[in-house]
Amino acid sequence: MLDIKLLREQPEWVKAQLTRTGTDGTLVDEVLAFDEHRRRLLQEVESLKAERNAASKAISKMQDAAERDVRIAEMRVVGDRIAALDREVAEVEAAQRLAMLSIRNLPHPDVPDGASEDENVVLTQSGELRNFDFAPKPHWELGEALGWLDFERGVKLSGSRFYLLRGNGARLQRALIQWLLDLHGQQGYSEVYTPFVVKEQCMWGAGQLPKFRDNLYRDEDAGLWLVPTAEVPVTNIYADEILDAAQLPIYLCAYTPCFRREQMSAGRDVRGIKRGHQFDKVEMYMFVRPEASAAALEKLREDAAETCRLLGIPYRLKALCTGDLGAAATRTYDLELWSPGVQEWLEVSSCSNVEAYQARRANIRYRPEPSARPDFVHTLNGSGLGVPRTMIAIMENYQQPDGRIAVPDVLQPYLGGTPILR
């Protein structure tokens, strides 16, 4: 959520920044209209309350009973008007807050301008693409031949875009998750295990609502939501708290399954495990002082890149343009692994600085000095990594001519030292 002071003082500048992302400024105008309406109502309420207070003092001094009764009756009318205005103020404030929560974050000045993902900027590419002496197969062919991937029974259990992992496929995924958590611990992140369902307020705090309401799984009776990413529960760990400056920075990592109801085109990504309604991910998350968030984003990006290097898979780093920037982010780097079977660069990590956008929504503050006024922290998040696409990259890059899968060196200790899986 943006600062209301910014909207009041620089509305045209804010609208210009939103235009960079392809968003118009209608909501800014709505917020300011609600703001003006609220101010008028509050002025009337304060005036009536002052009138009532003055009348109360005068009534206490009246000697004439009839005159006093008339004045008391008049104040009852004033009291009813105050109550009605208080209700109206609450309604206007709720509408204003919803409009504010619906405004996306503003892009950082260094974010390249562009209309869509086609204009994202490739910054670096690392690692040599493997020179196969046979035609590399896509992961779904490899997985089905090995008995690792069972799409038919996944659909039988849960419907389209679900699958089973069996045997060494399931073991490889478990090893990958464990290694990622261990690596992030070495990088300075403290592991947390969170609930996989959260209260609705957590979705608002992390910026998932209202934008992604139709893409989220929920239990309406219980008022609980399945997490679409560990970012949601981790963001809210310190909601409505004031942290001491000495506690910052806080670096956390968490594994969760992720649940998303996004509609998938029948003609795109229909094969394999690239897109599904349930997938696993290990998330890195940071709570930092505002002046430290730019450097923190570079650390986050480097930590995610290290996972790609250690897996021995070619990867590239991209800066997202304004047209592809997530609604909560002010700046984002994407990391993509090369998958030779599908002949595609697969996004496995998005590392974003959202500055105070989530902290203001979830009311996460810190006190810079013991006697200072609390300020909002900055938060950052990054996948480290998205598991299904990393599994795709491992299977396709490490496939052998006979269909077996070699195990990346860093994962072998997690598989009993096994160098190759069948």
C-alpha angles and dihedrals in degrees: 000000000000124000112267089218089061091052092048096046103035109022096147093049090050091050090049090054091048089051088061088064094046092257123129124224098242093116092051089057090047092052092050092047090052089046093054092045090051092050092052091050092048091050091053092046093051091047092051092046090052089050091049093049092050091047091050090056091047093048091054089060099045117115098187109084095201092051090047092052091051092050092047090052090051090052091051087060089048090049091052090050091050091051091050091048091049089055091048091049090053091050093049092047091051091050091047092050092050090052090049092049089053095057112097124229120271121253120249113251090246094057108111115244117244142139101231147357088284088074097052111125122239105219102178141354120206134189133031118275108240116255103223121204088203134042107276114231127223116254095252091060092045093046096048093046091051093044091241098116121053109180097165095059092041088058091045090055102041113359134251121353094027126107144172125243113209137191116330091005090062090043092052092051092049090049091050092052093048092048092049092052092047093047093050089050088057089049091058104267120133113222120237129184110211135186113271091221124056141184118266092251088064090059090053092046094053093046097249091120136097095007100053101034094122092051097054131090115228146170101227095190093053095037090232130134131205109238116254088197138356086250088082101059093033092053090055099047089097098031113148091009134121111219125205114246088237089064092063135130099043114185117190136175128194140179119218139154109246126219124201131166095201114153112243125208115248089228100048132070092343094142124074132349103307093109126027142146091243126038140149127247140172112218131203117205136182136197108193143160112270094248090054100051098090092055090042090059090056090051091049091051092048093048091053091046090053090061090056093048093048091051088057094231124134111252140174134210122224134187110219116232124228093264093057099038115122116249094249097042129092092187133006139187119198124205118204131191121212116243112193096189094060092028092229143119106239121206108233101164139028114191112196139179109209094174110200096338096103095031091057091050094047094035096237110164141164134203110237092199131011093257098031127111113260117259132193119266122229118242131204132185137189138172112243085200140331100229107213095052091044088052089052091052093048094048095046098042095043098041117130128216090257092052097257120130122234114219120237110247094245092055098047095085088056090055098049093269093300110161097193136025130210 
